[in-house]
Amino acid sequence: MPPEPGKGAQNGLHGSRARLADVARAAGVSKAAASKVLNSDPDFSARPETRLRIMEAAQALGYRPHVAARALATSHARTVALLVPKLTNMTYVTIARGAFERARERDYVSVMSEDYDEYSAMAAFRDLVDVGRVDGLIVASARPDHTLIGALSESRIPHVFLNRAVAGSGRNVVMDVAKSSRLAVRHFAELGHRYVAHVAGPRGIAPSDERARAFLEYAPEFGLEVCQVEHVEFSEAGGAAGAAAILEAGRATAIYASSLAQAIGAMHGAREAGRRIPEDVSIIGNDDFPIAAYLSPPLTTVAMPLRELGRFGADAIIDQLEGKHPVDLVIPTEPTLAVRSSTAPPS
């Protein structure tokens, strides 16, 4: 049974502070379950009575996150910042959710800032780092020639590079992007396609470059011929333009796009070119979000472990803050293929 209301007062600032473990113990659940309920994790399934029991236990104990008290005690903000290319990109929203969840579990706060150009990135760096608002940075936006790279190398601020490796930094947290291309190529081959093409992202962005490299490498392994690789922006307009260029050549019967937005654009581009999906051209998108299942036809996608990437990124920066040395890490969670109606054998 949860403690009686009011008993938690002694756990306030004038006594011992209630911990997440105390809430879990009082509610008769695991610490992880208590954390997910108290953090309103939308993907966590629990019975209504279990949620109520956890909330009542937290209220009765006077539980609240430790962030503010620890910040005062240690002169640290206990806050990490995630720097992303675009706040409108669902890929980074999903990564940010994972980072937020893991940071909260470790009694840190995570904030997010947008790097829409180099000026904004450096402004965010000054605003967040120079005045001590954050203890560390998770950088998911830096191209190899970005001025932020130099600023970070000269700064003592702990940081990690997430989803975009910086050669020689020794602090990269990435996914096995090559396996996403392999899944797409294998699926096309199993359906009987022979001529394939790839709508890639802009050159110089590490995950896009690696995905394109792997597509070119694995296609011959499965007996496929790569007709074209089109480098375009990660947008619907970019995908439409890339697909139009590929289909104008007339050979490819299957297209793998490097992002969901590009795949949506490629579907539009195919229709504009008078092609039926999947009868005339099969299309696979990268990253699996709910909208993919509601397109017409529903889109086959490679589901990347984005949320897990955010969690590993948060662990990597917090480990640094707690005294561990930075390391390069390829997260162990592998991509999976969600097969829907946008792919079929060539007619």
C-alpha positions, 0 to 999 in steps of 0.5 A: 500500500502507498504511504498515507498522504502527508507522510512524504513531507519528511522527505522534502528539503528538510529531511531525506529525499524520496527516491525513484526506488522508494516510489517503486517499492511503495507501489510494488513495481519495478524502478523502470515501470515507475520511471516510465509512468512518472515520465508519461512514456506514451509507449509504455503499457500499464494497467490503470490501477498500476498507474494510479498506484504509482502516482499515489505513491509518488504524491504520498512520498513527496517524490520529485526529480533530483535535478535542482537539488543536485545542481545546487549541491554540485555547482553543475546544471545536471543538464545536457543539450542535444543539437539537431539539424532541424526541429521539424525532422521526425528522425531527430524528434524520435532521437530526442525522445530517447535521449530525454527518457534516458537523461531523466532516468539518470536524474539529468535534464535534456534540452534541444537546440536547432543548428539550421546554419553555422551561425545558429550553431555557434550562437547555441554553443555560446548561449548554452556552454559559455554561461554554464547552462549545460554540462555537456553536448550531444551533437547530431548536426555537425558536418566534417567542415562545420566550425563547431567541430573546431570550437568543440576541440578547443573547448573543455566541454564534454561532448559526443557526436550522435548519428554523424561520426567525426573521424578521429574524435573518439566519441561517436555514437552511431547506428549500423547504417550499412545494414539498412541498405543491405535490408533494402537491397535484399528485399528487392532481390527477393522480389525479383528486381534486377535494376535498382536505384537510390535516392541519397541525401546530400553529400558530406553527411555521414549516415547518407554517405554510408548508406549510399556506399553500402547500397553500391556495395551490396547490390552486386552481391545480390545480383542487382545492377545499380542504375543511378544514385541521386544526391538530393535534400532530405525533403519531399521535394528532394525525393520527388526530384530524385525519383523523376531523374531516376525514372526518366532514364527508364531502367530502374524498377525499384528505388530506395530512399534515404529518408521517409520524407524523400520516399514520400516525395519519390512516390509523388514523383513516380505518379507524376511520371505516370508510374504505378506503385508498386506495379511499375516501380517499388519504393522503400523509405528509410525510417519508419514512422506511423504515417508510413502505414497510412500512405497510398499504398502503405510504404515499405520502410527500414525501421532504424533504432532511433529512440535507442540511439538517443538513449545511448547518446544520453548514456555516453555524455552522462558517462563522461560527466561522471568520469568515464573516458569517451569511446566510439560506439556502434549501438547493438540494436539493428534495423528491421524491415517493415514490409508493406504494399509499396514493394512487389515483384516487377511486372 
